[in-house]
């Protein structure tokens, strides 16, 4: 597939024009390892024009909540109608199966509708014969959004939908590994959203740094690694920009001895391996009670061997390639390190022959907490399965990480599982499933080094607002 961007980037300014760029950068198809297109390189200095357009659009966009809601619903309709056209672009640059790529755009439409329909109650604190007091939520202005390569459209919409509903305008920068689908999203929304409301810019560093340090945006919403998130927080600090940081995870699943291994194995497997494990909230390490650990290892291994890995355009493919070479090399290095230290490779443990960044789904046994593949976030198709004997010890081990994004506890005793879940230091803990509560109406965010602030639900909406108190003489004679 060839996508011609002709060295231009869709970024609606206040005049509704595209921003001309003098250069571009290569985008790789991870299924082939070859260049399939070039994306426009926006220079940091060009952000002045982009943010000026966003700031100008804000003055009108913020005024009419009903108009915003209607525009968002129209945008959702357009995204749904164009999903079949947009999905191949995402598959080509990200690698995921075509059905999964289409699902991202449908999820984006769902998120838009959720926030368009979200009712925000007035917060009248006092209205009596002595005083009137109300807390109102005002939009921040133009904001920066920086998104990753694993779910480029879904995670962009986690920022776009609440920000637009609150009355902000946005400049969105996707990962340079996956810029095309977000550019295409911007194209289909041109004319649906007013000029300057949603702007998409693409480029290599230092564009991301400039998105954070630029004087205009009052907030930066970032999804990515913890290491980069720390840099974002530091760069946003001098002019006190608000930040939301959704960062890494090393998410544990605790499997108690009363589970039916055959019943849970498939759900647990896909909680770890969906999107090739390239999910911040994927299961990264399993702690199974020693009485069932061998049986669980065997079941997960058989599932891993049965998965069809291939180009996302091929029928019946369940997992595509790892998205990019650096991540491919990292996954390979973690597995090689574990093997060298004595781990048993139950399934996988090697790349597929041929071009592209394909790696077989890998299940590891015989590892301990000090193995890199356990202590670090793999972000790939690798799952270490450890054993435990004592519940107090396994909770300590589950919490012994700088991360605290998601976790899960698996047991037939729901009350006992809930009690253990409350002891795990994570932003979300699911029972007998993992990541189930990633829904538009629930807050999503991490503890410790997994992030700052939350996305989704009214809490995500509130994060794109600032409070103002209206204190007045009494309006009521009561």
N, C-alpha and C positions, 0 to 999 in steps of 0.2 A: 504494500500500500504506500502510495506517495501522497503527502499532504503539502500543498504549495501555500506557504505563508507569504511569499513574495516580499520578505523583509519588512513586513508591517505587523503591528500588534493591535488587536482590538482593545482600545481603551477610550471609552467615550469621554470626551471633554465637554465643557459647557457649550461648545459649538457643535458637538455631535460628530467630530472628525476623528479618524483613526490617527494614531501617532506614528509617524514615519521613523524607521530606524535604519541606520547605515550598515548594520552587520547582523549576523545571527550566529547560532551555535547548533551543533549537531545533536540530534535526538536518536537514541539507539533503540532498535527493536530487540528486547531481551531474548526473544525466541530464536533469533539468528545471530545476535551480536554485531549486527551491521547497522549502519546509518540508514534511516528510512525517511528523514526529513530534517528541516532546519527551522528552528524557532527564532523569533526576533529577539535581539539583544537590546533591551532598554538600558540606557546609561543612567547612572545615579543622578546626573544633572538634569535629565529629562523628567524626573519625578516632580520638579517644580510645576511643570505644565499639568501633569496628571493630577496632582493634589489640588492645584488651583481649580481645575474643573470639578473635582469632588467637593471642594469647599463651596463653590458657587452653587452647585446643585443642592447642597444641604439646606440652604436658606429656604427653598421652596418645599423640598421633600419632607422636612420635619413638620410642616404645618398641618397636614391633613391625614389623620390616622386612617380614615375610611378609604381614602385614595390609595394609601400605601397597601392596605389589606387587599384591595381589589387588584392592584398591580401584581402583588405576589401571587394571587390565585391565577391570574392570567399567565404569569411566568411558569407556574407549576403545570398548567395545561400544555404550554408550548414544549416544555422539557419532556413531558410524557409523549407528546406527538412525535418528537424528534429522537426518542431514545434509540430506535433501531438504526438511525443514521449516525448517532454519536457514539454508540457502544464500540464499533470497530476501531475508532480512533483510540479509545482507552485501552482496548485489548492490545493494540499494536505497540503502544508505548509502555504499558504497565505489565502486560503478560498474562493477566488473569483470563479465565475462560470467558467467551463472549456472553454467555448468560449472566455471569457475575458482573460483567461490565455494564450490561443493560440494567441489571438490578441496581447498580449505583445511581443511575440517573432517575430511576423510579423512586428510590429512597430520597433523592434530592427533592423531587416533586412533593413527596409526602411531608418532608420537613418544612417546606415552604407553606404548605396548607396548614400544618399544625400551628405554626407561628401566626399565620394570617388569621386563624380562627381563635387564637388564644385570647381569652378575656382578661384584661388587666383591671382589677378593681381599684376604685378610688380609695385613698387612704386618708380619710378624714379622722383625725385624732380627737378633735373636740369641736363641738358645735352646740353651744348653750348660750345662756343669757349673759355670760361673762366674756367669752372669747370664741374665735374661730381659728382652728389650727388644722392645716392639711399638709401632708407630705406628697410632693409630686416628683415624678421621675422624668428627667429631661435627657434627650439624646446628647451624646458627647460631641458629635461633629463628624468630620472625616476620620476614618480609622484604617489601620493597616492590618491585613490578614496574610499570614504566611503559612502555606500548607505543604504536607509531605507527599511522598510518592506512593504510599501503599494504598490509600483510598483517596485519590485526588479530588473526586467530585463530592463524595459523602462528607469528607471532613471540611471541604470548603463551604458546603452548605450549612454545616454546624455553626459557622461564623456568619455567613451571608444572611440566613433567614432571621435570626434574632436581631442582628444589627439593623437590617432594613426595617423590620417591624418597629423597632424603637425609634426610628427616624434618622439613623445615621446613614452616611454614604461610605463606600468602601473602595479601597484599592487592594486587590488580591494578587499575591505573587505565588504561583505554584512552584513545586520543585523543578529544577532544570532537567530531572530525569523524566518528568511527566508533564510537560507544559501544554501539549497540544489539546487535550480534552478540555482543559479549563478555558483555553482560548476559544475553542469551539462552543463551549457553553456561553461565553460572553457574546459570541456572534449571534446565536439563536435568540438571545435576550435583547439584542439591539432593537430599539423601538418599542419593546414591551415595558422595559423600565426606562424612565426618563434619562436623558443624556447626563453623564457624570455621576449617576447614582451607583453603578457597579462598574468598576474598571479593572481590567486584567493586564498585568505587566509580566513579562518574562525576561530572564537574563541570568547570568552567572554572578558570583560575587565580584564586586561589593554591592550588588543591587539589594540583597537581603539586608545587609547592614544599613544601607541608606533608607530602607523602608522603616527601620526602627528609629534611626536618629533624625529623620526629617522633622522639621519644625511644625508642620501642619497637623499630622494625625495626633489625636488625643488618646489613642489606645492602640496597643498591639496585641492581636490574638494570634498565638503561635502554636502549632502542633509539630512536634519533631523530637529529636533526641534531647536528653537531659543536658548533655554538654553544651549544645547550642542554645538550649533554653536559658542556661545560666548567663550566656553572653547577651541574649536578648534582654533579660532582666537588668543586667548591668548597663547596657546601652540606653535603655529606656529611662533609667533613674535620673539623669541630670535634669531633665525638664518634667519629671514626675508624671510620665505617661502611665496610664492604667495598663495593666498587663493581665492576660489570661494565658497560662502556659499548660498545655496538655502534653506530657512528656513520656518518658519510657516506663517500662514495667518489667518485673521479673516474677510473673504471676504464678503463685503456687496453687495446686489442687491437692487437697487432703482427702484420701480415700480410706474410710473406716472399714473395719473387718466384716461388718454385717451386709455389705453391698452384694448384689448379684453381679458378678464381674461381666458375664456375657450380656447382661441387660444394659450396663452403663458404658461398655467399651467403645461403642461407635460414637456416642455423644461426647465422651471424653476425648476420643481421637480427633474428631473434627473441631473441638474446642481448641485444640493445639495446632492443627494443621490447615485449617481454613486459610485461604489466601497465602498458602505456603508458609504459614506461621508468621507472616509479615503483618501482624496486628499487635498494636500496643497492649491489648488486653488478652491476647492468646495465652493459654496455659503454657508456661515455660518450664515448669518443673513439677513432677508428680511425686507426692509422698504417699505411698501405699503401705498399709499395715503389713507387717512381715508375713502374716498368715495367708494373705492373698496376693502379695506382690509378684511371685513367680507366675501365677495364673494370669494376672493383669498384663505383665510384660509380654507373655506369649500372645494374648489376645490383641494387644496393640501392635505387636510385630506382624501378625497375620494381616491386619487391616492395612498396615503400611505397605506390605508387599502386593496388596490387591489394587492399590490406587493407580489409575491411569494418569501418567504425567506426559505432557506434550504441549504443542502449540495451541494456544487458546482458541484458534479458529477451527481446530479439528473437532469432529463430533465425539461426544462422550468423554472428552478430556476433563478430568476433575481438578488437576493442579497444573498450572503453567510453569514458566521459569521463575527463578528469583529475579527481581527487577533489574539489578545492575551488577556490574562486575565487582565493585568493592564489597558489596554485601555477599555475593557469591563466594568471594575469596575468604571473607570473614567466617561464613558458615563452614566452609571446607576446613579452615584452620582450627575452629573449635572442635570439630569431629576428629581431626587428625591428632589434636592435643589429647583428647579423651582416650583415643585408641592407644596412643603412646604411653599413657599412664595406666593402662590395663582395663579400660572399659570393654565390655562385650557389645559388639554391634549386632543387635537382634535383627534389624532390617535396615536396608539402605547403606549409608556410609560412603557413598560414592556419587560422583557426577555421572550423568548419562553421556554416552558417546555421541559425538556430533556437535554441531554449532549450538550457540545459545548458552544460557546460564541455568541449565537444568540440573537439579540435584534430587536424588531419590529421597523420599520420606524416610527419616532415620529415627529409630528407637534405640536408646542406649540403656544398658544394665551395668551393674558393677561400678557405679560412680558414687562419689561422696560429695558433700557440700563444698569442699574446697576445689573441686574441678572447675575450670573456667566455664565449661558448658552449663554448669549449675549456678555459679556465682554471678555470671554476666547474663545480660539479655541477648539471646541468640538472634531473634527476629528472623527466623528462617525455619525450614522444615526439619527440625531436630527436637527430640523430646527425651530428656533423661528421666528415668523412673527409679526413685530411691525408696528405701524401706524405713519404717519406724516401728517402734514397739510401744512407746509411752506417749499418751496424748499431750501431756504437758511439754514434753520434749519436742514433739512435732510442731506445736504452736510456736515455740521458741525458734525453731529452725525456719518455719515459714516467715516469721517476722524478722529474721536476721538478714536483712537486705536494705540497701539504701532506698529501694523502691517500695511503693505501696499503692499500686493502681487498682488491680482487681485480684480476687481469689475465689476459691470455691471449696465447699465441704460436701462430701458425698456419703450418705448414710440412709438406711431405712428408718431410722429414728429421727424424725424431723425436729423435734424439740431439742434433742441432744445436739444435732447438727447446728441448729440456730444458736445454741449456747456457745459452741466452739467458734462459730462465725463471728460472734461479737468480740472475740478475743484477738482476731486477726486485724492487723493495722493496714487497712486498705480502704480506698474510696468506695468500693463495691465488693460485696461478698455474696455469691449466689450459692444456693443449696441444690444439689443434684443436677446441676447444669453449670455452665460457666459463661459469663458475659450476657446472660439473658436480659438484664435490665438496661441494655443500651437502646433506649427508646426516647422519642422526642420529648416525652412528658416527665422524664426523670433526670436529675442532675448527674453529670458524669465528670469526675475529676479525681485526682490522686492525692495521696498523703506523701509526706516526706519528699524525696527527690522526684516523685512522679508528677509533680505539677503544682500549679498555683491557681486557685479559682476553679470554677466549674463551667461546663457548657450544658446546654439543653434545658428544657422546661422553663418555667418562669424565672428560675435562678439564672439560667443562661441569658434570658432577656434582660434581667436586672443588671447583669454585668456590662451591658452596653448603655447603661444610663448612669446619671448622677443625681443625687437627691437635692431637692430644694424644699425648704419649709416656707409655707405661706402662713403668716401669723397676722390676724386681723381682728378688728373689733367684732363684737357679736353680730351674727346675721340672723339669729333667731331671737324671738321675744320670750321664748320659754325659759 
